[in-house]
């Protein structure tokens, strides 16, 4: 039987390109430019696959998706949109979308989705499938993660897929990338979202007190234990416990945490009664746990138990396409929080943000924009405003950093100025007060001899 695809999108050019794409592959193609026409066709032709745009002139794409999941649950739906964010991605996947592709559509990505769809069909061919659940999620007070890059799209998908399962999740990424925000997003999408979300910062734990904090203690268990106290595991109920910087959890307690992960059982300090807890464990780290496990700094069995699912959070320098979105989001958030008018960025200031390396990641970007918005009287933030804020923050950080040689300081300053001037050597020379040959010589010494540095 010839497979049928229904494409619902209000862009004529996309409908035409999808028709060519699928007809070349032997599909029968049906198209609709509105949501109502798409639903009418879907009911009439019973498509093998639906390609659905989220923004249509007459209906919201998620509403159409809900109709499709109720009326033809076995029909896979691939959502496409130019307005991709965490809310749309998680919402559509939770409603049963097979995949979520950002516009403009990458043909290789669509081919990959079709390959995976075929594998799923083959795997399911021998068994009867039940209707997937249609689950809603809270829209108020939830963590909001900004991003449109492919890397963040993968993060959004994993949040949606793991939130219902209850499995342990290890969130890995550099400091400042938003690991706790992702943990909170997972909790907010799970069935026990109304239960507590508790954070255990392993980097600040006092070894002698940690066990009693986590597991609680009985009256008289130690000097000063004048009453029985419940620990974090007990207080969390069926909620979530987020172990931040799990690599710094004392080895003595790693075995106890492993037992809890395996058996869901624990005992209070000084007590013999075995208690149970259904709390979910999420963990995060910016350390190399694989190396730590091989060197005996972390229990290998705990490491493997924690990483049932791993979410890698990309550093900001690897998702530069998200910086503009993040900047607009943070400026709006800053204005609302501080009760001030929302400020904007000049094009050159935005390019400056996008060209900077952001060693402190998203946290540094937010701090920089907050400092700039507060200390700048103008409603429009310039490159000079941004550079001043970055320099102030770097200067503050350097006060606690190891001392550097004069050559190292000079190198950092030159590269920072060249980056601020978007590789324009003439402007960089004027700012640095050195000649063009001297700057070229310095850049060559640093290994930066690529054409990205502009001559004029």
N, C-alpha and C positions, 0 to 999 in steps of 0.2 A: 504494500500500500504506500502510495506517495505521501511523504510527510508534508504537513501543512503548517505554515507559519503566518501568524497575524501580527502585523506591525502597527502599533497605535502611536502616532506622533503627528504634531501639527506642522512639521517642517517638510515641505515637498521634496527638497533635495535629499533629505535622509530617507524618505519613503522610496524614492527612485533608486538610491544607492543600495538600500536593503533588498529591493526587488531584484536588482542585478546580482547581488551577492548570493542570495538564496537560490535563485533560478539556475545559476551556474552550477550549483551543487545538487540540483534535482528536486528542489522543494517547490510546492505549490504556494504562491504568495498572495495574501490578502492584506489590504492596507486600509487604515481609517485615520482621519485627521482630527476626530473629536472622540471624547470618552464615550458618549452615548452611542455613536456609530460603531465604536470598537466593541462595546458590550453586545450590541445587536448582532454583529458579525460573529463574535465568539460563540454566541448561543446557536447560531445557524450553521457554522462550518466545522465546529468542534476541532480547533487547531491542535497540532502536536506541540506547538511552542508559541508563546506570546512575547513579543518585544514591546515593552511599555514605557512611554515617556512619563515622567512625574508631573510636568507642567503642561497642562492642556487647557484650551480656552474655556471649556464648559465644566470640567470636573477635575478634582484633585486626584493625582495618580494613585495615592495610597487608598483612596475610596474605591477606585476601579479594581485595585489589587484585592481588596477585601471581597468585592463581589465575585471576582474570578476564583478566589480560594473557596468561597462558600459553594459556588455553583459548579465548578469543575476543578476540584482539589488536585486531581492527578496531572493537570496540565502545568508544566513548568513555565515560570514567568521570569524573564530577564529584564530588569529595570535599567533604563538609561536616562541620564539627566546631566545637564550642565551645572546644576546647583547641588552638588554633593556635599553633605556634611554628616556629622556623627548621627544626628537625629534621624535624617532620612535613611541612612544606611542601616542602622539598627532597626528602625521601624519596619522597613521593607523586608529585611531578612526575617524578622520575627513574625511577620505576616505570611511568610512562606515563599518569598522570592528566591529563585534558584541562584541568581547572581545579580550584581549591581555594577554597571559599567558607566564610566564617566564620559561625557561628550567633550571633544569630538571623539567618536568611537574609533578605537584602535582595532584594526582588522585582526591582528594577531591575538588580541585579548578576546575578541568575539570567537575566533576559531578555537581558542583554548577552552572557552566556556562550552562550546558545542561538543568538543571532544570529551569533556568531563560529563556532560549531559548524556552522551551515548554510553559511557562507561556505567553511569548510574542506572540507565535503562536496562542494560545487559545484566547488571547485578540484581535488579529487582524483578527480572522477567519470570523467575521461577517461584516467586512468592507473592501472595496477596498483600497489598499495601493498605494501611489504614489512613484515614483522612488526617492530615497534619493539623495540629492545634492552631487556632488563631488567637494570639495572645496580645493584649494591649500592654502598654507600659506607661509609667507616670510621665507627665509633661511638665510638671511644676517642681522646682527645687532640685532637679537632677544635675549632676556634673555635666558641663558642656565642653567638649573637646573640639577645637577648631582644626580643620585640615581638609585639603582636597587632593593631596599628593597620593601617588600609588601606595607608598609605604603606609600612610595613615589610613587609607582605605582598607588595607589588609588588617590593620589594628582594629578598625571598627567592626570588620567582619568577625574577627576572633572574639571580640567582646560579646557580640550577639550570639555566637555559637556556644560559648562556654558558660554564659550567665545562667542558663536553665539547668545545667548538668550537676552543679555542686562539686565538681572535681577541684583539686588543688591547682592553682595557677602560679607560675613563676614569671614575674614581670622584670625584664632585664633592660637596662638602659643607663646612660650617663646621668650624672647629677643634674637636676633641673629640667629633665625631659617630661615630667608629669606622670611619674609612675603611680603615685598615690591617687591622682585624678582618675587614672584608668581603673585602679582597684575600686574606687567609689562608683565608677560607672558600671562595673560588673555587678556590684552589690545592688545598685538601683534598678538593674534589669532582672534580678533574680526573684523567685517566688516569695522570698522572705525579706523583701526590701524594707518592710516596716520594723524588722528586728534590728538590734543595735549593730553599728559598724564601729569596731574598736581598733585603734592603732597601737601597736607595740613597736616603739623605736628602739631597735636592738643596739644602736650605737650609743645610747644613753643609759643602758641598763646597768645597775649595780649588781655584780655577780651574786653577792650574799642575799640580796632581796628579790632577785628575779623569780626564783621558784615560787615563793609565796605570792608574788604579784600575779603570776600566770595561773597557778593551781589553787590558790587560797590556802588557809591554814586553820587548824583547830586551836581552840583555847588552850593555852599552856604549851604550845608546840615549841616555843622558844621564849627567852626573856623578853618581856614586853607584849607578848601575845595574850592580852587580857580578855579577848573575846574572839569567837569564831568569825572569820572573814571569808567571803566568797572571792574567788579569783576571776581573772579575765575570761577564762574558758566558761565558767559558770554564768557570769554576768552577760555574756554574749548571747546566750540562749541558742536559737537556730540562726543567728545572724552571722556576721563575717568578722574574722580577726585578721588584720593586715599586719604582717611582720615586715616592717621597713628595715632595709639593710640586714637581711637575714644572715648574711655571711659573718656578721659580728656577734651572733648569738653564742654565748659561751658553750664550749664543747660539752661541758657537764650536763647542760640542759638539752642538747641536741638529741640525745637518746630518748629523753622523756617526751620531747615533741614528736619524735618518730613513732613512739609507741601510741601516742594519741592519734596520729594520722592513720595508723594501721588498724587500731582497735576502737577508736573513739572513746577510750577509757582513760581515767586518771584518778589520782587520790590527792586529797589536800595534804599539805605538809603537817606531819604529826598525826595523821589519821590513817585508818586501815580500811575504811569503806571505799569501795570502788565506785566511782561515779561515771556517768556518761554525759557526753555533750555532742550535740549535732552541729556545732559551730563549724563554719567553713573557713579554711585557711587559705589566704592569699599571701604571697611573699614577693618582695622586690629587692633588687641589689644592683649596684653599679660595679661589683667586683667580679672577677673571673672565678666562678665557683668550680668550674672543671679543674682549673689549676689548683685551687685550694683543696679540692677533694684528693687530688693526686699527691699533694704534699702533706696530707694529714691535718690540714687546718680546718677542714670541714668533713663531717661524716659523709662518705660516698652514698650510703643507703638513704640518708635523709635527702641529699641532693637529688637522687633519682626519684624519690617519692614526691618531692615538691614539684619537679618539672614534668608532671603528667601532661600539662599543656604549658608552653612557653610563649609569652608575647614579648617580642623585641620592639622596644620603642626607639625610633630613629632619632639621632641628634638633629638639632635644628639645621646644621650646615648641610645635612643630607636631604632636607625637605624645604629648600629655599622657596619653592612655589607657594608654600603656606605662609611665608613671612608677611606678605601684604594683608592676607586675611586676619592673621593674628594681630597685626598692628591696628587694624581698624577695630577689631573686637576689643582689644585692651584699651584703646583710647575711649571707646564708648563706655566700657566698664569703669574706667578711671573717672570719667565725667560724672557718671551716676553715683559712684561711691563717695566722691568728694564734693558733690553738689555744685559742680562747675560745668560751664559750657563745654561740649565735646570739641576737642581740637583736631586739626587735620595736618597732613604732612605734604610738603612740597614734593614734586616728582623726584628731584635730586635727593631729598631726604629719604624717600622710600627706596631709591636705588642704593643709598648708603646702608640702610638696614639690610637689604637683600644681599649686599656684597660683603658684609661683615661676617667673621667666622663664628661668633656667638659661643665662646667656650663654656659659658654658663647656661646655654640653651634657652628654653622658653622662659624660665624664671628670670634670667638676665635680661631678656627682651622686655618683659613686663616691668621689671625694676627700672630699666633705662627709660621707657616711655613714661612711667609714673614720675620719675625725677624731672624729665624734660617738660612734661605738662605742668607740673607744679611750679617750676622755676622760670618758665617762659611766659612773659606777659602777652605776647602775640597769640592770636588764634591759630596761626599757621606755623608749624614747627619746621625749621630749616636744617640743612646739613650741619651747620655750625652748632645748632642747639643739640642735635643728636651726638655729635662728636664730643661736645663738652660733657654731656651726661655719661658717655661711655668712658671718657678719660677719668672722670671723678670716681666712678665705680671701680675701674681698674686700679687707680691709685690707692683706694681704700683696701682693695684686695692685696695689693703688693706690700702693704705694711705688715701683713702677717705671713707673707711668702718668704722663702729663703732669699738671701741677698744675691744679686746678679752682678755680673761683670759689666763694665762700661760698654763693651762690645755687644753684649746681649741686650742691654737697654737700647743702644743705638739701633740695632737690627729691628727690635720690636717697634720702635718709634717710626722708623722709615717705612716699614711694611704697613703699619697702621695708617700713615699719611697717604701712601700710594693707594691703599684700599679705599680710603675716604674720598680720594679724588677719582675713583673708578678707573684706575690704571692710566690716568692722564699725566704723563711725565712732566709736561710743562708746568701744570698747576702744582704738582708735587714739589718740583724744584723751587718754585717761588715760595711755597709754604715752608720748606726745609731750609731755604737759604743756601743751597748748594748748586753747583753747575750740573748740566745734563750729563756730561761725561762721567762726573763723580757718581751721580745717581746710578747710571748704567753699570759702572764698575761695582758699586755696592750690591745691586740686584744680581749681578753675575756671581758675586761671592756667595750670596745667599741661595744660589741655585735657581733663581727666578729669571730665566732668559727667554720665556715664551712670548709670542706676539701679543698676548693679552694686554701687555703694557703699551699704551698708546703713545706715539711720539709727539702728537700735537695736543 
